[in-house]
Every structure is written in C-alpha cells, then in structure tokens.
C-alpha cells in the first residue's frame, strides 16, 4: 500500500482502542482543522485496529494544533 501524505501536516495517534472506528477518530480530530486523510492501521488477517493511526491535515498549523492539544 502506498501512502501519499505530507510529513509536516501528518500526526501519529496511538493508544486507540482496538474497536475504534475511522469515523470516531475523524470526528474527534476534525475539530482542529480539515482532515485530508486518515489511515487507521489494521491487522491484515483479522481486520481489527492495531491501536494507532496517521492523520493528515490540510495545513501544518492544524496538525500542530492537534499535536499540541494532545487530540482527545
């Protein structure tokens, strides 16, 4: 799988519950700005969340805001 994201606009979020859905993460983190892409990493066999994701924002300012507040 190829990921086309810009590093300075992307944050790494960890310690997510294994039953976490993309929609819930998007809803929570979109309060910091426009989410361009969200990649919730899943186990290839079971499809369960691995407990972390990558979120790309439309600007580095938005990504920094989410990072500094700590997300949730």
N, C-alpha and C positions, 0 to 999 in steps of 0.2 A: 504494500500500500504506500502510495506517495502522498506526503503531506506538503501542501503548498501554503505555508504560513510565514509571516514576517516575525522574526525572533523578538524584536524590540516592542512588538504590540501583542505578544503572547505571554500568558501566565500559566503556571503549573499549579494545579489544585490537587491536594492529596487528603487522605483520611476521610474519603467519602464512604458512605455505607455501601455495602455490596448490592443492595437493592435500589440504589439511586438511579433515577431516570434522567435522560438528557433534558427533558422539558423542565424538570425541577431545578436543575443546575442553571439552565438558561434563564429561567425566571428570576432566580436569586441574583445572578451576576449581571443581568442586563440593566440593573439599577445603576450601574457605574458607567454605562455607555452602550453603544451599538456593538453587539456581538456579531462578528463576521463569520466565525466558525467555532464549533465546539466539538472536540473529539474525546468522548468518554471511552477510555480504553477497556476492552472486553476480552475475556478469555475466548480463544478461538474454538475451543471444544464445547464449553458449556454455554457461552454467550453471556455469562454473568459479568458484572462490572468487576474490574480489578481494584477499584477504590481510588482511582485518580483520573484526571482529565487535563486537557490543554484547551485554553480559551483564547481566541484571537479577537482583539478589539479593533475598531476602525482607526484608532489613534493611540500613540504611545501614552498620552495623557490619561486616557481612560484605563489603559492597562495598569499604569502606575497607581491610579486611584483605587482600583480593585485590590491591587497588591498591598498598598499601604494600610487599607482598612482591614485587610485580612479576609475579605469576602463575606463570610457569614458571621 
